[in-house]
Amino acid sequence: MSAPTPRAATPTPVLSPEVADALAAGRPVVALESTLLAHGLPRPDNRAAADQVEDAVRAGGAVPATIAVLDGVPHVGLTAAEVDRVCADTELAKLGVRDLPIAAALGVSGATTVSSTALLAAAAGIGVFATGGLGGVHRQSQDTFDESADLVALARTSIVVVCAGVKSILDVPATLERMETLSVTVVGYRTLRFPGFYVADSGHALDWQVEDPAAAARVFAARRALAPGAVVVANPLPESEQLDRDLHDRVIAGALAAADAAGARGKDVTPFVLGHLHDASEGATLAVNVQLVLRNAELAGRIAAELAQLS
């Protein structure tokens, strides 16, 4: 890959025509991250999943806006050719909020994480974002201080994030405590149990739940009126669709041990572990991962539609 070209920083996102038209008309739009496509799913499955996720948003009644940085420019809404590029480029950078100014100044291309997707979506005027699982506090964080930038970003960014909890490799109770400390609003979707990503129940309780997309939209409207910050809508998989519990516990333990043995650290841990999980489970975790993202995307579309009515 050729060296990136330095350029004048362009912090303002470029909107695709479809997204620009929808926002101008007040129609619902849902942001989608690109790290899932570039680093979270294996090739070539990632390209098919990209279309499926956008279709799920449309089924929920909203316009999808997949976000990425291309040659230093943030793009909110991608063409088919741009999605092809994100899914095929093995050297695409992984860009959190801290990396966005570097990418802009140096003309770097990269996929956006939860933190940077939320920031760019909010800057474009999008109020709802669908993802798989949030980042959070890593295990042994008392020694490593390893905590995802997602949490602080959500504390500062006004957006609804529909997710299936946090990734199973994380310290779930510590992550919930951090979200409480950071005043991130968390509600379960038709549940008072925090979902465990691949499984319906992480084993941890929630204080609040909403029963329908309209209630989730009202919660966000109230939050936005009070103070900046995200509303996390935790949407569990039905038990009939979750990963087998015994398989889940076994492959997670094996993946964490493999990451430790390989010396994976920081932002390298999650893609390493996800890749190990897909191999060790013979593709079962991949199938569940795609399914939960599709469910979250469809629900996010419905919440965005209700939010557009409120606005």
Phi, psi and omega per residue, in radians:
M1 nan 2.350 -3.139
S2 -1.226 2.714 -3.124
A3 -1.130 2.493 3.120
P4 -1.123 2.642 -3.106
T5 -1.665 2.144 3.076
P6 -1.046 2.507 -3.099
R7 -2.674 2.910 3.047
A8 -1.130 2.366 -3.116
A9 -1.089 2.394 3.140
T10 -2.217 1.471 -3.079
P11 -1.269 -0.346 -3.104
T12 -1.358 2.156 -3.134
P13 -1.132 2.538 3.004
V14 -1.590 2.162 -3.114
L15 -1.623 2.427 3.000
S16 -1.160 2.728 3.136
P17 -0.974 -0.721 -3.124
E18 -1.115 -0.766 -3.137
V19 -1.179 -0.753 3.134
A20 -1.054 -0.767 3.136
D21 -1.115 -0.737 -3.118
A22 -1.124 -0.780 -3.134
L23 -1.152 -0.693 3.135
A24 -1.122 -0.560 -3.110
A25 -1.585 -0.027 -3.120
G26 1.327 0.324 3.115
R27 -1.453 2.711 -3.056
P28 -1.215 2.450 3.115
V29 -2.349 2.478 3.093
V30 -2.138 2.219 3.085
A31 -1.402 2.541 3.087
L32 -2.295 2.419 3.117
E33 -1.371 2.809 3.099
S34 -1.904 -0.202 3.097
T35 -1.082 -0.619 3.066
L36 -0.955 -0.732 -3.093
L37 -1.311 -0.740 -3.041
A38 -1.427 -0.580 -3.007
H39 -2.249 -0.223 -3.040
G40 -1.721 -0.450 -3.103
L41 -2.115 2.512 -3.133
P42 -1.264 2.669 3.039
R43 -1.454 2.477 0.067
P44 -1.647 0.145 -3.115
D45 -1.031 -0.517 -3.068
N46 -1.090 -0.602 -3.084
R47 -1.222 -0.737 3.093
A48 -1.120 -0.694 3.140
A49 -1.112 -0.609 3.133
A50 -1.018 -0.793 3.119
D51 -1.185 -0.683 -3.129
Q52 -1.104 -0.712 -3.122
V53 -1.177 -0.770 3.105
E54 -1.097 -0.677 3.095
D55 -1.103 -0.623 3.129
A56 -1.157 -0.675 3.068
V57 -1.073 -0.776 -3.141
R58 -1.114 -0.646 3.115
A59 -1.122 -0.494 3.084
G60 -1.397 -0.147 3.066
G61 1.801 0.331 -3.088
A62 -2.305 2.944 3.077
V63 -1.614 2.244 3.108
P64 -1.387 2.517 3.106
A65 -2.346 1.498 3.063
T66 -1.243 2.357 -3.002
I67 -2.008 2.371 3.063
A68 -2.715 2.903 3.050
V69 -1.914 2.119 -3.106
L70 -2.086 2.053 -3.122
D71 0.926 0.723 3.080
G72 1.502 -0.122 -3.073
V73 -1.854 2.143 3.054
P74 -1.174 2.282 3.109
H75 -2.033 2.216 3.099
V76 -1.933 1.761 -2.968
G77 1.718 2.124 -3.070
L78 -2.044 2.552 2.993
T79 -1.307 2.945 3.107
A80 -1.044 -0.688 3.134
A81 -1.158 -0.634 3.120
E82 -1.227 -0.649 3.049
V83 -1.109 -0.724 3.070
D84 -0.957 -0.790 -3.115
R85 -1.099 -0.803 3.138
V86 -1.075 -0.712 -3.071
C87 -1.332 -0.431 -3.037
A88 -1.701 -0.459 -3.014
D89 -1.341 1.886 -3.106
T90 -1.309 -0.204 -3.122
E91 -1.836 0.183 -3.138
L92 -1.092 2.300 -3.126
A93 -1.254 2.776 3.032
K94 -1.812 2.008 -2.953
L95 -1.974 1.978 2.930
G96 -1.585 -3.058 -3.122
V97 -1.010 -0.742 -3.078
R98 -1.112 -0.424 -3.079
D99 -1.558 -0.269 -3.051
L100 -1.048 -0.777 -3.136
P101 -1.144 -0.572 3.103
I102 -1.168 -0.794 3.120
A103 -1.065 -0.723 -3.127
A104 -1.136 -0.770 -3.073
A105 -1.264 -0.568 -3.049
L106 -1.809 0.011 3.108
G107 1.261 0.539 -3.089
V108 -1.457 2.522 3.014
S109 -1.737 2.503 -3.140
G110 -2.875 2.834 3.064
A111 -1.615 2.509 -3.087
T112 -1.622 2.445 3.076
T113 -1.483 -3.072 3.073
V114 -1.010 -0.808 -3.068
S115 -1.098 -0.840 -3.087
S116 -1.308 -0.571 3.067
T117 -1.107 -0.785 3.128
A118 -1.047 -0.777 -3.126
L119 -1.089 -0.846 -3.098
L120 -1.206 -0.637 3.096
A121 -1.098 -0.830 -3.135
A122 -1.095 -0.668 3.125
A123 -1.113 -0.527 3.131
A124 -1.470 -0.130 -3.129
G125 1.622 0.323 3.111
I126 -1.658 2.335 -3.046
G127 -1.819 -0.100 -3.061
V128 -2.348 2.460 -3.045
F129 -2.445 2.294 3.097
A130 -1.965 2.384 3.091
T131 -2.525 -3.075 3.085
G132 -1.502 -1.323 3.102
G133 -2.350 2.604 3.114
L134 -1.344 2.740 2.873
G135 -1.348 2.961 -3.120
G136 -2.967 -2.632 -3.129
V137 -1.445 2.205 -3.140
H138 -1.413 2.730 3.050
R139 -1.111 2.575 -3.052
Q140 1.107 0.413 -3.136
S141 -1.122 -0.362 3.099
Q142 -1.118 -0.365 3.094
D143 -1.778 -0.607 -3.024
T144 -1.741 -0.321 -3.033
F145 1.013 0.501 -3.083
D146 -1.500 1.889 3.132
E147 -2.437 2.343 -3.109
S148 -1.124 2.490 3.044
A149 -1.195 -0.211 3.117
D150 -0.948 -0.716 -2.989
L151 -1.163 -0.825 3.125
V152 -1.158 -0.680 3.122
A153 -1.067 -0.725 -3.140
L154 -1.205 -0.493 3.083
A155 -1.168 -0.401 -3.050
R156 -1.858 -0.192 -2.957
T157 -2.007 2.238 -3.135
S158 -1.481 1.783 -3.115
I159 -2.852 2.627 2.974
V160 -1.551 2.280 3.074
V161 -2.065 2.005 3.083
V162 -1.648 2.132 -3.058
C163 -2.562 3.005 3.071
A164 -1.809 0.730 -3.105
G165 1.561 -2.577 3.085
V166 -1.982 2.800 -3.085
K167 -1.042 2.468 -2.998
S168 -1.098 -0.343 -3.108
I169 -1.348 -0.114 -3.039
L170 -1.601 2.997 3.019
D171 -1.491 1.702 -3.007
V172 -1.146 -0.867 3.137
P173 -1.072 -0.657 3.109
A174 -1.152 -0.644 3.110
T175 -1.141 -0.746 3.096
L176 -1.093 -0.687 3.104
E177 -1.107 -0.726 -3.137
R178 -1.147 -0.701 3.116
M179 -1.121 -0.641 3.072
E180 -1.125 -0.789 3.131
T181 -1.050 -0.669 -3.115
L182 -1.473 0.032 3.117
S183 1.068 0.593 2.991
V184 -1.400 2.177 -3.132
T185 -1.319 2.236 -3.124
V186 -2.191 2.206 3.066
V187 -2.282 2.504 3.008
G188 -1.474 2.535 3.062
Y189 -1.593 1.816 -3.112
R190 1.052 0.569 3.109
T191 -2.767 2.641 2.988
L192 -1.889 0.326 3.067
R193 -2.008 2.296 3.133
F194 -1.288 2.193 -3.092
P195 -1.172 2.724 -3.092
G196 -1.921 0.614 3.104
F197 1.130 -1.587 -3.132
Y198 -1.229 -0.335 3.141
V199 -2.154 2.770 -3.007
A200 -1.234 -0.515 -3.013
D201 -2.328 2.105 3.122
S202 -1.362 -0.184 -3.057
G203 1.658 0.132 -3.087
H204 -2.194 2.485 -3.033
A205 -1.533 2.738 3.002
L206 -2.026 2.726 3.135
D207 -1.503 -0.437 -2.984
W208 -2.411 2.660 3.038
Q209 -2.485 2.780 3.018
V210 -2.144 2.612 -3.036
E211 -1.736 -0.270 -3.095
D212 -2.733 2.910 -3.123
P213 -1.045 -0.598 -3.139
A214 -1.099 -0.689 3.121
A215 -1.156 -0.703 3.101
A216 -1.073 -0.722 3.118
A217 -1.124 -0.685 3.129
R218 -1.166 -0.680 3.094
V219 -1.048 -0.788 -3.136
F220 -1.154 -0.725 3.125
A221 -1.037 -0.699 3.112
A222 -1.196 -0.724 3.124
R223 -1.090 -0.781 -3.114
R224 -1.093 -0.586 3.130
A225 -1.284 -0.448 -3.077
L226 -1.538 -0.855 -3.033
A227 -2.929 2.694 3.057
P228 -1.053 2.640 3.107
G229 2.477 2.754 -3.049
A230 -1.568 2.762 2.901
V231 -1.973 2.035 3.103
V232 -1.618 2.092 3.063
V233 -1.771 1.874 -3.062
A234 -1.548 1.938 -2.984
N235 -1.942 1.774 -3.072
P236 -1.354 2.617 2.942
L237 -1.158 2.557 2.933
P238 -1.057 2.590 -3.127
E239 -1.024 -0.515 3.141
S240 -1.185 -0.304 -3.104
E241 -1.912 -0.074 -3.075
Q242 -1.315 2.874 3.062
L243 -1.228 2.484 3.073
D244 -0.898 2.285 -3.027
R245 -1.038 -0.796 -3.121
D246 -1.130 -0.744 3.097
L247 -1.102 -0.727 3.129
H248 -0.989 -0.925 -3.088
D249 -1.110 -0.670 -3.093
R250 -1.199 -0.825 -3.065
V251 -1.290 -0.544 3.083
I252 -1.117 -0.825 3.128
A253 -1.046 -0.747 3.136
G254 -1.148 -0.696 -3.127
A255 -1.160 -0.735 3.126
L256 -1.132 -0.706 3.104
A257 -1.123 -0.704 3.136
A258 -1.146 -0.704 3.118
A259 -1.097 -0.724 3.125
D260 -1.126 -0.750 -3.130
A261 -1.150 -0.575 -3.128
A262 -1.446 -0.121 -3.138
G263 1.307 0.398 3.108
A264 -1.165 2.333 -3.101
R265 -2.423 2.735 3.035
G266 1.015 -2.330 -3.044
K267 -1.264 -0.129 3.088
D268 -1.411 -0.292 -3.042
V269 -1.133 -0.882 -3.030
T270 -1.067 -0.891 3.118
P271 -1.104 -0.589 3.104
F272 -1.104 -0.851 -3.084
V273 -1.155 -0.735 3.138
L274 -1.081 -0.715 3.094
G275 -1.091 -0.722 3.114
H276 -1.131 -0.709 3.139
L277 -1.073 -0.766 -3.127
H278 -1.075 -0.714 -3.137
D279 -1.228 -0.832 -3.049
A280 -1.166 -0.539 -3.121
S281 -1.613 0.064 -3.113
E282 0.981 0.740 3.065
G283 1.557 -0.083 -3.091
A284 -1.147 -0.715 3.139
T285 -1.176 -0.583 3.099
L286 -1.103 -0.800 -3.134
A287 -1.078 -0.743 3.131
V288 -1.181 -0.698 3.138
N289 -1.032 -0.821 3.141
V290 -1.131 -0.721 -3.123
Q291 -1.090 -0.750 -3.113
L292 -1.214 -0.599 3.083
V293 -1.143 -0.707 3.114
L294 -1.095 -0.738 3.110
R295 -1.110 -0.730 -3.140
N296 -1.160 -0.677 -3.137
A297 -1.127 -0.746 3.134
E298 -1.138 -0.759 3.114
L299 -1.131 -0.696 3.109
A300 -1.068 -0.681 3.084
G301 -1.056 -0.707 3.139
R302 -1.209 -0.681 3.096
I303 -1.140 -0.730 3.134
A304 -1.088 -0.673 3.117
A305 -1.098 -0.725 3.109
E306 -1.201 -0.655 3.119
L307 -1.132 -0.654 3.107
A308 -1.105 -0.612 3.086
Q309 -1.162 -0.680 3.119
L310 -1.169 -0.647 -3.084
S311 -1.283 nan nan
